[in-house]
Amino acid sequence: MSIQVQNLTKQYNQQRAVNQISFSVQPGEIVGFLGPNGAGKSTTMKIATGYIQPTEGTVEVNGFDVRTQPMDVRRSVGYLPEHNPLYLDLYVKEYLRFAGSLHELRGGDLNRRISDMIELVGLGREQHKRIGQLSKGYRQRVGLAQALLHNPPVLILDEPTTGLDPNQLAEIRQVIRDAGRDKTVLFSTHIMQEVEAICDRVIIINRGKLVADGPLSQLRSASGGDHVVVVAEFEGELENPAVLTTLVGVEQVEPLGAGQYRISARPNTDLRATIFRLAADQNLTLVGLRQQENSLEGIFKELTK
């Protein structure tokens, strides 16, 4: 296992930030580590990288125990923390040279790695600037270059796409996807589309406890199966939206604005014909009707509410 977490607990005075969680990540997996703010994600990642010690339980990274072999763990991990700590007065290359020297990279090897990472994360046009002159998105790229610089077998990334614009998001997703070909990647994010786009598996924790672990398809099946939501769009707002809740098989109706409603059905129920008949019977103009997969966002809300 690249990452092995067993019965991990972290206690801060009276607060239990992480409560007896266990999971493992295989070599080559890209795993999304999800949970609401305060769920214990960053605490777990800090323990896995050797920054803080667990109260109970064990964590092994690349075969090394974080308690007894912390330096071996740090050599094995590329880590991008949630709050990216950078020396703002250093130039990009100067900072990466410093970071590489901490991993005992020297001379031509270091220069080649710096050039490769600058190209990989898209810092070419910014490489001669001071870090303090960069936008938040480009500072994230510097942090990601630092995490990859020593070519670690394990990447632990805490919200790596914070502050990126849509174009940058696509580029960094591709970087993470490429890294996952020969590395283990555990990363946290609040952007569900990111997870759906690149992850092999999802782990969700809530209030310090593990509430889900598995491929997205498996989580969808466990939460009631695929295609249980219909989005109906009417011409204008309905005078009486409550009429939708009276339909057989409807569990919940959520107004989306502009005449659109997200209608949740009971498992294995197709509401499209029923909604079409309702529109015809009540002289309503139905301009759109589509089934929607049970999204990761919906699963996340269900498991962490």
N, C-alpha and C positions, 0 to 999 in steps of 0.2 A: 504494500500500500504506500502511496506517496504521502497521504495524510491519514492518520489514524487517531480518532478522538474517542476516548472511553470514559464514560461517567464523569464528564468534566463539570466542575462546579467552581464558581468564583463568587466569593462573599465580600461585600464592602460594608463593614459594620453590620447594620441590621438588614441591609439590602442584598438579596441574592440575585446578582446580575445574570448568572448562568447557572442552570439547575439540572445537573445530572444528564447532560446531553451526550449522545454517542453517534458517530457517523464515520465513514471512511470515504476517501476519494482515490480512485484508481489512477495509475499513470496514463496520461493522455486524455483524461476527462476534463471537460469544461463545465464547472458546476456553479450555478447561481445560488448565492447565499442570501436569503430574503428574510425580511421581518420588519415590523414597524419601528419607528424611532424608539430607542430604549429597550429593544428586544434582547440585546446581548450579542449582536453580530460583531461590532468592533472589538468588544472585550474578548470574544473567542479568537478573532484574528490576531489580536495583540499577544494572546497567550501562545498561539501557534507559531508566532515569529520570535518568541523569546523576550518580548518587551515587558511583560508582566508575568508573574507566577500564578499558577492555578491554586485554588484552596484545596480542592480534591480532584482526583482523577488523573489521567495520563493523556498526553498528546505526543505523538511521534510524527516527525516530518522527514521524509526520505530515509526512514529507518533510524533516525536519531531522536532521543528523548529530550524534550525541551527543558526538563529539570536538570538532567545530568550531563547533557551534551549540547549546551546552548550555542556554542560557537560553531559546531558542525551544522546545527539547524540554520543559523544565520548565513552560513556559506551556501546552503542549499536553496535558500529562499530569495526571491525578488519580491520586495514589499513596497506597495504604494499605500500609505495611510490615508484616512479620510481627510485630514487636514494636512495637505502636502507641505512638509517643512523644507523650505529652500533658502539658500543664501542669496538674497535679492541683489546684493551688490556685486555678485560674481557674474561673469559672462557665461553663456550656456556651455561652451566647450570647457571653460575653466572649471565649472562646477562638475561636469561629467568626468573630467580628468581627476579631480579630487576624489569623487565617488569611486572611480575605478581603482585608484591607488589604495583605497581602504580594502579592496578585494585582492590586493597584491598584483594588479595588472600593471605592466611596465612597458615602456618603449613602443615598438612597432605594433605589438599586440593590442596595447591600450588605444593607440591612435586608430587602428583598424576598427576596433569595437565601437569607438566613439563615432566614427564616420558611418558605420553600418546602422547604429541606433538612430542617429540624426536622420538618415534617409528613411528608416523603417517607420518612425513616428511622425514624419513630415515636418521636421524643424529646419529644413535647408535654408529657407529665407530668413530665419530668425537666429541662426546659430552664432552670429557675431554680435548679438545684443546682450545687454545685461538682463538678468532674469527679472529684475524689477521693472523693466520696460515692457515686458510681455503681458498680453491679456491673460485672463484666468485660464482660458482654454489651452493656450500655449504653455502655461506653467504646468498644467496637467500632463502635457506631452513630455516636458522635461522630467517630471516625476516618473513617468512610465519608461522613458529611456534609461533613467537611473536604475529602475527595478530590473530591467532586462540586460543591463550592461555586462554583468559577469556571467551571463548565459546560465542562469540557475535552472534546475530541473522542475522547481515548483514556483508558481506565481500566486501571490496573495494580494488581491487588489480591492481596496475598500472604496467603493464608489469612484471608479477610475474615470468616468465620463462626466463628472460634475463640471458645469460651466462650459461645455462644448456646444457649438452650434450644430444644426442638423447635418451639414457637410462633414464637420469634424467627427460627429458621432459615427457616421458611416465608416470613416477612415479608421477610427480607433477600434470599432467593432471588428474590422477586418484584421487589424494588428492582433487583437486578442484571439481571433479565430485561427490566424496563422501560427501564433505561439502555441495554441493547443494541439498542433500536429505532433509536437515532440516534447511538450511540457504538460504538467498538471496545473490547471488554473482554477482557483477558487476566488470568486469575486462577488461583492455585494453591490446592489443598485436598487433604486426605487423606480427605475424605468422598465416596466414589464415587457415592452416591445423588444428591448435589448436582450432580455433573458430568452424570450421566444425565438429570437433570431439566431442566437449562437450557442445556447446551452444544451448539453447532453442530459442534464439532470438538474433538479431543483431541490434545495433544502430550505424549509421555512421554519423559523423559530418565532415564538411569541412569549413575552414575559419570561425569558430565560429557558423556556422548554421547547424541545423539538416537537413540531406539530405535523410535519410532512417531509418525506424524503423519497424521491423517485423521479422517473421520467415524466415529462409534462403530460404525455398521453395517459399515463397511469393515474396521475392526479385528476385529470379531467374525468376519467372513468369512475374514480372513487367519489367524485363530487356530483355524480348524477349523469355522467355520459356526455358525449358530444351533441351539438346541435339542439340545445334545450332553450335557446333564447331567440325570439323573433323581434326584429326592428320594423315597426310599421310607421309609414309616413302618410299623413293625411293632408289634404289641401286646407291649410289653416288649422288653428287649434280647435279641438273638439269642445263643444258646449258642455258635454258631460263625460269627461274621461273615465269616470267611475264605471261606465258601461263596459269597459274592457275587462274589469275585474269580475264581471258576472259570467264571463265565458267559461265553459267547462274546460278544465285542465290548466287554468291560469293560476299561478302562485303569486306573482307580483307584477305591478305595472310601475314603470319609472319614466316620468316625462323627461324628454331630452331637449325640449324647445323646438320652435319652428315646425310644430305639428308632428314631431317624431316621438315615438314611445318605445321603450325597451320592455318587452313583455316576456317574463320568465315562465316557462311551462314546467309541468311535472315531468319526470323522466319518461322518455319514450313517447312523448306527446308532440304531435306536429300540429301547430295552431294555425298554419297559413290558410287552410280552407275555411276554418271557423271565422277567422278575421275577415276574409273576403266576403263571406255570407253576411256577416254583421254589417259591413260597409254597404252592401247591396240593399239589405233590408231597411237600413236607416237613411238611405239616400246620401251617404258620405262618399266623398271623392278620395279614393285610395290611390296615391301616386307612387308608393313604394312599399315593397314587402320582401324582406329577406331573412333567412335564417342565419344565425351567428353562432360560431363555436363558443362553448363555455370558456371564456377568456381566462388567462392567468390572473388578470386583475380581479375578476370575479371570484376565482378560487382563493386568492390571497385575502380578499375581504371576508369571505366566508370563514376561513381558518383563523383569522386574527381579530375578528370583531369582539 
